[in-house]
Amino acid sequence: MRTLLLFVLLGICVNLHAQYFQRYFNEVVTAPPKRVEAFSDGLKSRANYGGGIPTKYYFAATGSSELSPTPPTGTDARLRLVRTTSNGTVAVNNGYQFGDVSPKWYESRGNGICEVFNGAGTGGYVVVGQVSDNPAANARGIAGGSDIFFGMFNNGGNSTSRERIDVNGGFDVATGVIRSRFIKGTFLLCGYSNHGNYTDAVVARISSSGAVLWLRSVDLLAAGVTCGTTSKAIANSICEDSLSGYIYVCGRVSGHKQAQDQDGFVFQVTPAGAPTWAMSHDQAGATDEYRDIKFTSTGGILVCGFSNVPAQGVGAFNDVWLSLFTPAGVLTWTYKHRFSSPLQETKGYRVIEGKYLAGSGTRYYVVGSIYPSVGGSPYQMMLEIFGGGVGGGTYHVYPPPYGPLGVSDRFGLDSVEMNMPSPGLMIFSSTVQPPTGLLSNSYMLKTYYNGATCKDFCTSYPDAFISVYPSSQMAFCVDTSYKTQKMKYITYKYDSATICSEKKVKCGSNNTPLGEAVQEETPVGNEMRLTPNPANSILNIGLTVFKDGSYKAEVIDVNGRAMMSSVVQLRAGNSSANINVGTLRKGYYTLRLTGDGKVWTKQFMKE
């Protein structure tokens, strides 16, 4: 009884800790700020948490902070890193600049963030973005004017390592990063490298030490177009199939065919970095763009963005655009979601798969910008899409005092799972509210899944469902040239303030869930052990299982192919088995063990 009471009390304390809140951040918040701020990405922590308790999760975000008005010497941009507890209490709130030599600090911007998993809840974070020439600090000399930034930070906000990556002398930017679950201890980033008349999409695998394991600069083009001429491809987001290791990238491309419009694209890369297929998606000559990509719980490739076509006589007009591809690049479905009553322009920047309800199928959530009037100030919106993407949706709009947006094209989005305190969505963006001047603040907004937030704000508007034109196959060229350089850094302290906070939003409801698509880590202390590693012939497997039975052991190569498959018998408790890998060629492999409804993966080397 005492044990049960302890767990009940612990659950109550944890649940009271989490909140639905809004908070804004800037260098100064008590007076009109001198900097324009916006979050570009953010997350709810699953590998970092307080006191070894996963329910004590954090929110972490990155973005940039720039001088305004912009002086002749540039924006003097700083990369931003913010971490709060689940109720919005600030734990880290810093700005950073990086450089080769102090005090010549480059302009520094954060565009993507992911977690480092160390099994103890204290791994920290990886942030990617760009460092560029900064005339204000007399920091010049970056080839092409900008390099990709890759940096690691601990939970206290200290920079533990930082690199800049030059891609063949181009103007280089990283736009997104994820932690690889297929090859543990590595990270996957995407971005672009501009070389004047052409721009290549960039994808790379980076080790936990910051070493580039491989980098691919990908030129996307249609038939008859020469590599390195006019094609401009910008990668916006990246995801991974954790079982096969295949990597998927989305973005926008123009100049790749005779018609000079802009298309959305998706392409696939093997775990070793070899592109396999690429697809462009065009809405009848419109300006189209994919901004975010996710690998779904059903094994699909989900992408969101926007497409502009004339609407009711108002000329070019953007709508949220959502598509689902198979891992082979076949288009499953594609739809636009128009805010039509009254007619308002919308753009989708981030998408996530969330909870699903009985009889309604999987639900997707999109965040982005909405324009109540043509050419007017944008506000923040969330779109809830039903029926596995083919059932229409509902818009939720956040007018003043929740906006307008300070920067219309920077967003982050993550979910708090239904088995966690205060489930719902966390949106990372920007706002010019509350009135500390007209400059933009970085902004966190916690909502229910139905869009409700503090103070008891709850609105919804139905969408209109529109079909979109099909996709077409693309060709590609690949370059692998790059250089890296380590950097020093300086830290700046920032401020924040709360707009509102509620333990429960009266007009909101998360309904009753059946479940949620969440990719969990292997429990601490239950990781699979492989010895010897490297292995020559016999590979020993050790782990703890809860049931006697047959378990399937597969050896996967770096291209995601199953090279061996066998069945091993394990006993409940601390158990062991072995397989013979003597026939494998030398190289890196992943052992995948499946049984009792669980999957274990671990990398090993064959001598």
GUDO-805251 format. One record per residue (C-alpha): y negated, x negated, z negated. Coordinates in pm, whole numbers, padded with zeros to 5 digits, always signed. Layout:
N
YXZ/...
END
This chain:
607
+00000+00000+00000/-00240-00282-00089/-00176-00447+00249/-00241-00122+00436/-00564-00061+00242/-00683-00414+00322/-00636-00359+00695/-00812-00021+00681/-01111-00173+00497/-01120-00465+00737/-01125-00226+01034/-01411-00028+00877/-01616-00344+00816/-01561-00470+01167/-01649-00136+01325/-01970-00111+01125/-02063-00454+01254/-02069-00353+01621/-02361-00154+01761/-02507+00010+02070/-02831-00182+02110/-03106-00312+02337/-03263-00653+02289/-03509-00862+02491/-03564-01239+02500/-03840-01480+02599/-04008-01801+02483/-04260-01583+02298/-04215-01210+02228/-04502-01139+01984/-04770-01207+02247/-04789-01179+02626/-04530-01431+02753/-04606-01712+02993/-04261-01714+03148/-04065-01484+03380/-03711-01436+03249/-03392-01271+03371/-03023-01289+03294/-02810-01362+03601/-02467-01322+03441/-02308-01240+03107/-01981-01164+02931/-01809-01014+02630/-01609-01296+02471/-01230-01289+02475/-01168-01657+02403/-01452-01713+02151/-01483-01508+01833/-01584-01529+01470/-01359-01638+01184/-01045-01641+01398/-01066-01259+01434/-01076-01137+01801/-01252-00811+01701/-01551-01023+01595/-01649-01078+01954/-01971-01217+02099/-02192-01150+02399/-02306-01453+02599/-02545-01471+02894/-02719-01718+03122/-03021-01700+03349/-03355-01868+03404/-03704-01892+03254/-03995-01979+03487/-04370-02026+03453/-04593-01743+03567/-04824-01741+03746/-04655-02021+03938/-04879-02331+03930/-04910-02567+04232/-04657-02797+04062/-04378-02534+04067/-04208-02304+03819/-04079-02571+03576/-03765-02353+03551/-03531-02374+03252/-03169-02269+03234/-03110-02007+02965/-02811-01962+02732/-02798-01677+02481/-02516-01575+02247/-02527-01275+02012/-02282-01104+01779/-02146-00760+01867/-02444-00589+01698/-02705-00801+01878/-02776-01057+01606/-02883-01376+01783/-02666-01686+01732/-02790-01904+02022/-03115-01857+02216/-03208-02173+02406/-03364-02300+02724/-03250-02626+02885/-03359-02873+03148/-03146-03152+03292/-03229-03480+03457/-03110-03828+03547/-03378-03997+03335/-03582-03860+03041/-03849-03716+03060/-03814-03644+03434/-03645-03306+03395/-03537-03110+03700/-03602-02739+03743/-03282-02587+03603/-03136-02237+03652/-02820-02064+03530/-02641-01824+03766/-02288-01786+03628/-02105-01813+03295/-01743-01809+03176/-01551-01903+02861/-01352-02210+02763/-01019-02119+02601/-00891-02352+02328/-00668-02110+02138/-00883-02120+01823/-01174-01899+01931/-01418-02192+01946/-01387-02320+02304/-01746-02255+02412/-01879-02180+02760/-01919-02313+03114/-02248-02242+03294/-02316-02306+03663/-02636-02281+03866/-02872-02533+04021/-03100-02827+03943/-03384-02890+04186/-03686-03116+04230/-03956-03052+03968/-04301-03185+04067/-04439-03081+03726/-04223-03351+03560/-04236-03592+03854/-03861-03536+03891/-03780-03575+04258/-03522-03728+04484/-03237-03476+04490/-03082-03486+04836/-03173-03160+05010/-03397-03061+04716/-03127-02892+04503/-02779-02969+04366/-02509-02751+04211/-02516-02760+03830/-02194-02754+03625/-02229-02775+03246/-02025-02715+02932/-02168-02587+02603/-02012-02544+02259/-02049-02228+02050/-02356-02373+01881/-02537-02405+02214/-02512-02784+02241/-02462-02925+02590/-02138-03126+02575/-02122-03231+02944/-02332-03172+03256/-02296-03273+03622/-02489-03221+03939/-02292-03191+04262/-02439-03276+04601/-02262-03116+04899/-02321-03340+05200/-02697-03371+05141/-02768-02995+05148/-02979-02760+04936/-02694-02667+04702/-02662-02378+04455/-02371-02245+04245/-02380-01865+04214/-02068-01785+04009/-01787-01931+03797/-01459-01812+03644/-01195-01972+03424/-00873-02025+03618/-00573-01863+03455/-00333-02001+03717/-00414-02367+03651/-00516-02376+03285/-00801-02605+03187/-00977-02571+03524/-01268-02361+03651/-01349-02209+03990/-01705-02192+04118/-01869-02056+04431/-02212-02096+04590/-02371-02229+04906/-02507-02540+05077/-02804-02501+05313/-02859-02758+05588/-03159-02609+05766/-03019-02434+06070/-02688-02344+05903/-02557-02260+05556/-02200-02298+05431/-02028-02102+05155/-01897-02335+04883/-01587-02298+04663/-01455-02563+04422/-01210-02628+04140/-01353-02827+03846/-01162-02977+03553/-01260-02929+03188/-01406-03283+03196/-01640-03185+03480/-01444-03371+03751/-01431-03207+04094/-01062-03159+04177/-01145-03022+04521/-01448-02874+04697/-01461-02680+05024/-01777-02614+05224/-01683-02319+05448/-01866-02230+05771/-01790-01868+05867/-01825-01763+06229/-01714-01519+06496/-01522-01613+06811/-01724-01833+07049/-01972-01956+06787/-01974-02333+06725/-01937-02473+06374/-02252-02610+06212/-02495-02429+06443/-02654-02100+06331/-02412-01936+06088/-02554-01880+05739/-02293-01790+05474/-02383-01749+05106/-02103-01696+04852/-02210-01469+04566/-01898-01419+04354/-01540-01541+04301/-01215-01409+04149/-00851-01516+04117/-00504-01362+04120/-00366-01520+03802/-00003-01483+03914/-00020-01626+04267/-00326-01844+04209/-00497-01727+04529/-00877-01727+04515/-01112-01468+04669/-01483-01511+04748/-01744-01260+04868/-02103-01282+04992/-02320-01238+05299/-02324-01402+05642/-02568-01394+05934/-02602-01582+06263/-02223-01579+06299/-02220-01367+06614/-02443-01273+06902/-02597-00979+06717/-02814-01137+06449/-02761-00881+06176/-02623-00961+05830/-02269-00870+05721/-02076-00873+05396/-01775-01106+05388/-01458-01174+05190/-01230-01476+05231/-00917-01610+05065/-00841-01967+04951/-00511-02111+04824/-00494-02265+04475/-00524-02605+04647/-00845-02502+04828/-00722-02423+05181/-00893-02116+05341/-00636-01873+05484/-00828-01569+05612/-01185-01436+05630/-01320-01086+05703/-01672-00965+05782/-01779-00607+05716/-02060-00450+05917/-02221-00109+05885/-02331-00051+06247/-02590-00329+06274/-02730-00278+05922/-02816-00551+05673/-02505-00562+05455/-02415-00776+05155/-02131-00808+04906/-02249-00927+04562/-01947-00914+04329/-01567-00935+04356/-01284-00857+04114/-00904-00872+04126/-00789-00528+04007/-00504-00425+03778/-00328-00276+04081/-00340-00602+04278/-00638-00519+04503/-00956-00709+04590/-01254-00496+04480/-01601-00582+04613/-01939-00419+04561/-02280-00464+04719/-02518-00263+04935/-02586-00163+05296/-02909-00038+05451/-02905+00232+05719/-03169+00496+05799/-03166+00790+05559/-03343+01124+05614/-03622+00970+05820/-03724+00692+05577/-03600+00396+05787/-03381+00119+05648/-03239+00246+05320/-02993+00077+05081/-02697+00244+04913/-02440+00105+04670/-02134-00007+04869/-01781-00042+04730/-01467-00159+04917/-01105-00240+04834/-00900-00498+05029/-00537-00600+04996/-00461-00967+04913/-00382-01010+05285/-00734-00900+05382/-00650-00548+05501/-00921-00293+05421/-00778-00014+05201/-01093+00197+05169/-01471+00156+05183/-01748+00395+05077/-02120+00410+05008/-02255+00602+04711/-02596+00759+04782/-02835+00886+04518/-02942+01188+04722/-03100+01444+04490/-03375+01338+04502/-03318+01065+04763/-03346+00722+04599/-03254+00373+04719/-02981+00189+04522/-02824-00159+04525/-02502-00266+04350/-02488-00619+04206/-02196-00622+03959/-01871-00425+03938/-01595-00400+03677/-01275-00205+03633/-01277-00016+03306/-01090+00249+03115/-00913+00534+03287/-00852+00890+03167/-00561+01128+03203/-00552+01270+03556/-00864+01085+03675/-00719+00756+03797/-00884+00418+03760/-01261+00410+03706/-01500+00145+03831/-01848+00071+03698/-02134-00073+03903/-02473-00190+03778/-02778-00265+03986/-03124-00143+04082/-03261+00197+04182/-03599+00267+04344/-03739+00610+04247/-03993+00582+04531/-03989+00385+04854/-04155+00051+04781/-04192+00140+04412/-04082-00047+04099/-03705-00074+04053/-03525+00058+03747/-03184-00026+03610/-02888+00199+03693/-02516+00225+03623/-02277+00403+03859/-01948+00539+03722/-01693+00587+04003/-01389+00811+03961/-01047+00853+04121/-00965+00488+04182/-01275+00447+04399/-01217+00746+04627/-01333+01027+04399/-01712+01006+04405/-01925+00908+04109/-02210+00968+03868/-02536+00770+03842/-02701+00686+03509/-03066+00576+03537/-03270+00394+03271/-03645+00470+03310/-03921+00351+03070/-03893+00245+02793/-03568+00096+02931/-03746-00058+03232/-03875-00117+03496/-03665-00418+03588/-03850-00747+03572/-03630-00907+03842/-03449-00664+04071/-03152-00874+04187/-03009-01043+03875/-02739-00874+03667/-02435-00937+03454/-02174-00681+03345/-01873-00676+03114/-01678-00418+02915/-01581-00388+02551/-01219-00273+02550/-01115+00058+02395/-00917-00124+02124/-01233-00305+02012/-01514-00183+01784/-01786+00011+01973/-01623+00017+02320/-01832+00055+02634/-02036-00159+02872/-02271-00453+02818/-02535-00493+03089/-02734-00817+03122/-03055-00801+03327/-03433-00800+03278/-03719-00570+03172/-04097-00566+03149/-04066-00343+02843/-04165-00338+02562/-04528-00405+02657/-04570-00779+02598/-04763-00803+02923/-04630-00740+03273/-04396-01038+03284/-04019-01007+03279/-03801-01055+02970/-03428-01121+02970/-03251-00807+02851/-02922-00687+02699/-02826-00319+02711/-02509-00190+02535/-02387+00155+02645/-02096+00392+02614/-01873+00410+02921/-02059+00727+03017/-02393+00543+03019/-02530+00675+02689/-02731+00428+02480/-02980+00413+02194/-03190+00601+02107/-02969+00895+02197/-03038+00852+02569/-02791+01022+02804/-02857+01123+03166/-02638+01160+03476/-02680+01244+03844/-02404+01308+04102/-02373+01082+04407/-02305+01156+04776/-01995+00996+04928/-02037+00823+05269/-01779+00644+05487/-01855+00292+05616/-01748+00112+05932/-01434-00108+05932/-01410-00484+05890/-01328-00756+06145/-01159-01095+06125/-01360-01419+06118/-01291-01786+06191/-01399-02077+05973/-01462-02452+05965/-01421-02661+05649/-01591-02975+05513/-01496-03160+05194/-01786-03405+05140/-01957-03417+04801/-02100-03652+04534/-02142-03603+04158/-02375-03745+03896/-02395-03701+03519/-02724-03598+03359/-02919-03596+03033/-03076-03282+02885/-03351-03138+02665/-03339-02813+02463/-03615-02554+02407/-03606-02282+02141/-03669-01918+02237/-03742-01588+02061/-03613-01229+02080/-03671-00878+01948/-03477-00552+01918/-03583-00240+02108/-03330-00010+01940/-02988-00012+01775/-02745+00266+01678/-02393+00267+01537/-02322+00584+01734/-02516+00751+02014/-02524+01125+01941/-02526+01242+02303/-02257+00996+02410/-01880+01000+02423/-01617+00753+02538/-01357+01033+02565/-00993+00955+02490/-00856+00662+02688/-00504+00597+02807/-00570+00227+02843/-00781-00036+03009/-00730-00322+03251/-00765-00632+03035/-00607-00969+03105/-00505-01109+02769/-00443-01472+02681/-00108-01596+02552/-00121-01544+02171/-00212-01855+01975/+00104-02021+01844/+00319-01851+02111/+00241-02077+02407/+00527-02200+02620/+00616-02568+02577/+00748-02781+02864/+00910-03121+02804/+00919-03380+02937/+00598-03343+03132/+00594-03507+03385/+00960-03419+03453/+01210-03594+03678/+01515-03366+03673/+01565-03148+03362/+01266-02946+03238/+01306-02809+02884/+01141-02476+02797/+01051-02388+02439/+00876-02077+02302/+00902-01792+02054/+01029-01456+02179/+01089-01129+01997/+01398-01002+02179/+01730-01149+02291/+01778-01120+02664/+01752-01251+03016/+01418-01400+03124/+01318-01489+03480/+01194-01846+03535/+01001-01919+03857/+00849-02246+03977/+00528-02189+04179/+00361-02457+04393/-00017-02509+04426/-00023-02277+04729/+00121-01988+04527/+00471-02006+04680/+00784-01955+04468/+00988-02275+04512/+01265-02195+04261/+01386-01891+04071/+01653-01861+03802/+01749-01655+03499/+01761-01810+03150/+01902-01659+02831/+01677-01666+02523/+01744-01564+02162/+01488-01391+01940/+01279-01639+01741/+01222-02001+01830/+01421-02035+02150/+01481-02291+02424/+01634-02324+02769/+01619-02568+03058/+01608-02571+03435/+01680-02845+03688/+01373-02939+03895/+01528-03249+04050/+01514-03109+04404/+01139-03047+04397/+00901-03282+04573/+00657-03483+04361/+00343-03293+04267/+00195-03023+04043/+00374-02692+03979/+00347-02390+03750/+00642-02246+03560/+00617-01868+03525/+00850-01704+03271/+00881-01324+03271/+01062-01095+03027/+01023-00836+02750/+00713-00707+02930/+00534-01041+02894/+00442-01330+03122/+00406-01697+03021/+00267-01963+03256/+00225-02336+03215/+00161-02622+03456/+00382-02930+03483/+00412-03235+03705/+00724-03339+03897/+00768-03718+03917/
END
